[in-house]
Amino acid sequence: MILLTSLFLFSNGELSAQELNAKVTVNHNQIQGTDASVFENLQQTLEQFINTRQWTHYQFQRNERINCNFNITVSKYDPGSNLFTCSALIQANRPVYNAAYSSTLYNNQDGDFNFTFAQFDQIEFNEENIDNQLTALIAYYAYLIIGLDLDSFSPMGGEDILQRCMVLTNNAQNLNFTGWKAFDNSRNRFAIINDYLDGAMKPFRQLQYDYYRTGLDEMANNAERGRTNITSALENGLKKAHENRPISMLPQIWTDYKKDELANIYKGKGTQKEKELNKMERNGLECNGMEQNGMEAKGLEWNRMEWNGLEKKGIEWTRM
């Protein structure tokens, strides 16, 4: 039932079991004296692993696959132990209905993206036995991205996938790597998924649907109605979630990657109340340490399209 919304909206096409369309980059500029083929093989192995695996029981059409990026930066590499010390920027996008525009669904830096990998390793993942750090990392973000995507098409639509992400996180506690433990820090992998599933953060879950499905998706047909729905989503979702759980970093992370988009949505449009609310949201609900001043759009300009004249496409919901 969870995928019915998106399956009905998307045009007919060939079904594919794979849910993700990932691009992996491995930046090893900081590493000297190591054959580049080690990092090239890692990149190819991960990209193949992510894109050829069926992560859930849902069937995705090829044009429904979720575009995402794993940008891994290697700061240390020990060839003796095959230990990689890395950080990774994880990004995912979601297409906007009837528009040549994709909106950021997730964008966050993982500073503890550390693992072991030997060149030409054939990596495997067993959900019942989490014994490999690298595959656990990839599976965590695969489940998180798919769950967030499903939430954006149906209220709480990604619940079962996000619960699998939580189970994986709990099972990864025995791995000898940081990022999995509760209370280590407020934005590690445990904190992200635990907060997202916290009952007090239900308004934030609802925000995913209200912002994307009733807000952005509506703007091609009726820009004012879409913008009004986005304003309601910010008030009832983002603001309420922060009030319910002020220590959660999720509202800040969300506003960090949505601030330019929000600036463009309200640029020269909306009521004074909406503009004031948007200014507060873009300034991080007055809690994230950003400067409390107005924020100008930084050149995004919605692919140089105005919301009142979004280009209609011949087919619905093509994932770009």
C-alpha positions as CSV (number, residue, x, y, z in Angstrom):
1,M,0.0,0.0,0.0
2,I,2.8,2.4,0.8
3,L,3.9,2.7,-2.8
4,L,0.5,3.0,-4.3
5,T,0.6,6.8,-4.4
6,S,3.8,7.0,-6.4
7,L,3.0,4.0,-8.5
8,F,-0.3,5.5,-9.7
9,L,1.3,8.9,-10.3
10,F,4.2,7.6,-12.4
11,S,3.7,6.7,-16.0
12,N,3.8,3.1,-17.1
13,G,7.3,1.7,-17.5
14,E,9.5,-1.2,-17.0
15,L,9.6,-2.4,-13.4
16,S,13.0,-2.7,-11.7
17,A,13.6,-4.3,-8.3
18,Q,16.3,-1.8,-7.5
19,E,15.3,1.3,-5.6
20,L,18.4,3.4,-5.8
21,N,20.3,5.1,-8.5
22,A,23.5,6.0,-6.7
23,K,26.7,7.7,-7.7
24,V,29.7,7.0,-5.5
25,T,32.8,9.2,-5.5
26,V,35.9,8.5,-3.5
27,N,38.2,11.5,-2.9
28,H,41.6,10.3,-2.0
29,N,43.6,13.5,-2.6
30,Q,44.9,13.5,1.0
31,I,46.5,10.1,0.5
32,Q,49.9,9.9,-0.9
33,G,52.0,6.9,-2.1
34,T,49.0,4.5,-2.6
35,D,48.0,3.1,-5.9
36,A,44.9,4.9,-7.1
37,S,43.4,1.6,-8.2
38,V,42.6,0.8,-4.6
39,F,40.2,3.7,-4.4
40,E,38.9,3.2,-7.9
41,N,38.0,-0.4,-7.1
42,L,36.3,0.7,-3.8
43,Q,34.2,3.2,-5.8
44,Q,33.2,0.7,-8.4
45,T,32.4,-2.0,-5.9
46,L,30.2,0.3,-3.8
47,E,28.3,1.7,-6.8
48,Q,27.6,-1.8,-8.1
49,F,26.6,-3.0,-4.6
50,I,24.1,-0.2,-4.0
51,N,22.6,-0.1,-7.5
52,T,22.2,-3.8,-8.2
53,R,20.8,-4.9,-4.8
54,Q,17.1,-5.0,-4.1
55,W,16.8,-3.4,-0.6
56,T,13.1,-3.8,0.0
57,H,10.2,-5.8,-1.3
58,Y,8.8,-2.9,-3.3
59,Q,8.9,-2.7,-7.1
60,F,10.3,0.5,-8.6
61,Q,10.0,1.6,-12.2
62,R,13.3,2.6,-13.7
63,N,12.3,6.2,-13.7
64,E,11.2,6.0,-10.0
65,R,14.6,5.0,-8.7
66,I,15.9,7.5,-6.1
67,N,18.9,9.5,-7.3
68,C,21.5,9.7,-4.5
69,N,25.1,10.5,-4.0
70,F,27.7,9.0,-1.6
71,N,30.7,11.5,-1.6
72,I,33.4,9.8,0.4
73,T,36.5,11.7,1.4
74,V,39.4,9.5,2.6
75,S,41.6,11.2,5.2
76,K,43.7,8.2,6.2
77,Y,44.4,4.8,4.7
78,D,46.4,2.0,6.3
79,P,47.3,-0.6,3.7
80,G,48.4,-3.1,6.4
81,S,45.0,-3.3,8.1
82,N,43.0,-2.1,5.0
83,L,41.4,0.6,7.3
84,F,39.9,3.6,5.7
85,T,39.3,6.7,7.8
86,C,36.7,8.8,6.0
87,S,33.9,11.2,6.1
88,A,30.9,11.0,3.7
89,L,28.4,13.5,2.4
90,I,25.2,11.6,1.8
91,Q,22.6,13.3,-0.6
92,A,19.3,12.2,-2.0
93,N,16.8,14.0,-4.3
94,R,13.2,13.7,-5.1
95,P,11.5,15.0,-8.3
96,V,8.8,17.6,-8.1
97,Y,5.5,16.8,-9.9
98,N,5.2,18.2,-13.4
99,A,8.4,20.2,-13.1
100,A,11.9,19.9,-14.4
101,Y,13.2,20.3,-10.9
102,S,14.4,17.9,-8.2
103,S,14.3,18.8,-4.5
104,T,16.8,17.7,-1.9
105,L,15.3,14.9,0.2
106,Y,18.4,14.4,2.4
107,N,21.8,16.0,2.8
108,N,24.0,15.4,5.7
109,Q,27.7,14.8,6.6
110,D,28.7,11.6,8.4
111,G,32.0,12.3,10.1
112,D,32.5,8.6,11.2
113,F,32.4,6.8,7.8
114,N,35.2,4.5,8.7
115,F,35.6,0.9,7.5
116,T,37.9,-1.8,6.3
117,F,38.1,-2.9,2.6
118,A,40.7,-4.9,0.7
119,Q,41.0,-4.4,-3.0
120,F,38.8,-6.7,-5.0
121,D,36.8,-7.7,-2.0
122,Q,33.4,-9.1,-2.9
123,I,31.2,-7.4,-0.3
124,E,27.9,-9.0,0.8
125,F,25.2,-7.9,3.2
126,N,23.2,-10.2,5.5
127,E,20.5,-8.3,7.4
128,E,20.3,-11.1,9.9
129,N,24.0,-10.9,10.8
130,I,25.6,-7.5,10.8
131,D,29.3,-8.3,10.9
132,N,30.7,-5.9,8.3
133,Q,31.1,-2.2,8.8
134,L,31.1,-1.1,5.2
135,T,28.0,-3.0,4.2
136,A,26.3,-1.8,7.4
137,L,27.0,1.8,6.5
138,I,25.6,1.4,3.0
139,A,22.6,-0.5,4.2
140,Y,21.8,2.1,6.8
141,Y,21.7,4.9,4.3
142,A,19.9,2.8,1.7
143,Y,17.1,2.2,4.2
144,L,17.1,5.8,5.5
145,I,16.9,7.3,2.0
146,I,14.2,4.8,0.8
147,G,12.2,5.4,4.0
148,L,12.3,9.2,3.6
149,D,11.3,8.9,0.0
150,L,8.3,6.8,0.9
151,D,7.3,9.2,3.6
152,S,7.2,12.0,1.0
153,F,4.6,10.1,-1.0
154,S,2.4,8.8,1.8
155,P,2.0,9.9,5.4
156,M,4.4,7.7,7.5
157,G,4.8,5.6,4.3
158,G,8.3,4.6,5.1
159,E,7.6,3.2,8.5
160,D,8.6,-0.4,7.9
161,I,11.8,0.5,6.1
162,L,12.8,3.0,8.7
163,Q,12.2,0.4,11.4
164,R,14.6,-1.9,9.5
165,C,17.1,0.9,9.6
166,M,16.7,1.1,13.4
167,V,17.0,-2.6,13.8
168,L,20.2,-2.5,11.7
169,T,21.6,0.3,13.9
170,N,20.9,-1.6,17.0
171,N,22.5,-4.8,15.6
172,A,25.6,-2.7,14.5
173,Q,26.3,-1.8,18.2
174,N,28.8,-4.7,18.3
175,L,30.9,-3.4,15.4
176,N,34.1,-1.8,16.6
177,F,33.4,1.5,14.9
178,T,32.0,4.9,16.1
179,G,28.7,6.3,15.0
180,W,26.4,3.5,16.0
181,K,26.1,4.1,19.8
182,A,23.3,5.9,21.6
183,F,24.2,9.3,23.1
184,D,27.7,9.4,21.5
185,N,26.6,12.7,19.9
186,S,23.4,14.3,18.8
187,R,23.8,13.8,15.1
188,N,25.4,10.4,14.6
189,R,23.7,7.5,12.8
190,F,21.9,6.3,15.9
191,A,20.6,9.8,16.8
192,I,19.3,10.4,13.3
193,I,17.2,7.3,13.0
194,N,16.2,7.2,16.6
195,D,14.9,10.8,16.5
196,Y,13.1,10.2,13.3
197,L,11.1,7.4,14.8
198,D,10.6,9.1,18.1
199,G,6.8,9.6,18.7
200,A,7.5,13.2,19.7
201,M,8.9,13.8,16.2
202,K,5.8,12.6,14.4
203,P,5.2,16.2,13.2
204,F,8.6,16.0,11.5
205,R,7.6,12.7,9.8
206,Q,4.3,14.4,8.7
207,L,6.4,17.3,7.4
208,Q,8.0,15.0,4.8
209,Y,4.6,14.4,3.2
210,D,3.1,17.8,3.7
211,Y,6.1,19.7,2.3
212,Y,6.7,17.6,-0.7
213,R,3.4,16.1,-1.7
214,T,0.9,18.8,-0.8
215,G,3.4,21.7,-1.1
216,L,6.0,21.4,-3.8
217,D,4.0,18.9,-5.9
218,E,1.1,21.3,-5.9
219,M,3.0,24.4,-7.1
220,A,3.0,23.5,-10.8
221,N,-0.8,23.5,-10.7
222,N,-1.4,26.3,-8.2
223,A,1.6,28.1,-6.9
224,E,-0.3,30.0,-4.2
225,R,-2.0,26.9,-2.8
226,G,1.3,25.0,-2.8
227,R,3.0,27.8,-1.0
228,T,0.2,28.1,1.5
229,N,0.5,24.3,2.2
230,I,4.2,24.7,2.7
231,T,3.6,27.4,5.2
232,S,1.2,25.1,7.1
233,A,3.8,22.3,6.9
234,L,6.4,24.5,8.5
235,E,4.1,25.6,11.3
236,N,2.6,22.2,12.0
237,G,5.6,20.1,11.3
238,L,9.0,21.7,11.6
239,K,8.1,24.2,14.3
240,K,6.0,21.7,16.3
241,A,8.8,19.0,16.1
242,H,11.3,21.5,17.5
243,E,8.9,22.4,20.3
244,N,8.3,18.7,21.2
245,R,12.0,17.7,21.1
246,P,14.2,20.8,21.2
247,I,17.4,18.7,21.6
248,S,16.9,16.9,18.3
249,M,19.1,18.0,15.5
250,L,16.7,16.9,12.7
251,P,15.0,20.3,12.3
252,Q,18.4,22.0,12.0
253,I,19.7,19.5,9.5
254,W,16.5,19.9,7.5
255,T,16.6,23.7,7.4
256,D,20.4,23.6,6.6
257,Y,19.7,21.9,3.3
258,K,16.3,23.6,2.6
259,K,17.2,27.2,3.3
260,D,17.9,28.2,-0.3
261,E,14.8,26.4,-1.5
262,L,12.6,28.1,1.0
263,A,14.1,31.5,0.1
264,N,13.1,31.0,-3.5
265,I,9.7,29.7,-2.6
266,Y,8.9,33.0,-0.8
267,K,11.0,35.3,-2.8
268,G,8.7,38.2,-3.6
269,K,5.7,36.1,-2.9
270,G,3.5,35.1,0.1
271,T,1.8,37.1,2.8
272,Q,3.8,39.0,5.4
273,K,3.1,36.3,8.0
274,E,4.4,33.6,5.7
275,K,7.6,35.6,5.0
276,E,8.2,36.1,8.7
277,L,7.6,32.4,9.4
278,N,9.9,31.4,6.6
279,K,12.6,33.8,7.9
280,M,12.4,32.1,11.3
281,E,12.5,28.6,9.7
282,R,15.5,29.5,7.5
283,N,17.2,30.9,10.6
284,G,17.0,27.5,12.2
285,L,14.0,28.0,14.5
286,E,16.2,30.4,16.5
287,C,18.2,27.4,17.8
288,N,20.9,26.4,15.4
289,G,23.5,29.1,15.8
290,M,23.0,30.6,12.4
291,E,22.9,34.4,12.2
292,Q,19.4,35.8,12.9
293,N,19.2,37.8,9.8
294,G,17.4,37.5,6.5
295,M,18.9,35.0,4.1
296,E,19.2,35.7,0.4
297,A,18.8,33.0,-2.2
298,K,22.3,31.8,-3.3
299,G,21.9,31.5,-7.0
300,L,19.7,28.4,-7.0
301,E,16.8,30.2,-8.7
302,W,14.8,27.0,-9.2
303,N,16.8,26.1,-12.3
304,R,16.0,29.7,-13.4
305,M,12.2,28.9,-13.5
306,E,9.6,30.8,-11.6
307,W,7.1,28.8,-9.6
308,N,4.2,30.5,-11.5
309,G,5.4,29.2,-14.7
310,L,6.9,25.7,-14.1
311,E,7.4,23.8,-17.2
312,K,4.9,21.0,-17.7
313,K,6.3,17.7,-18.9
314,G,4.6,15.3,-21.2
315,I,4.7,12.4,-18.7
316,E,4.0,12.5,-15.0
317,W,6.5,11.9,-12.2
318,T,9.6,11.2,-14.3
319,R,12.4,10.7,-11.8
320,M,15.3,12.8,-13.2
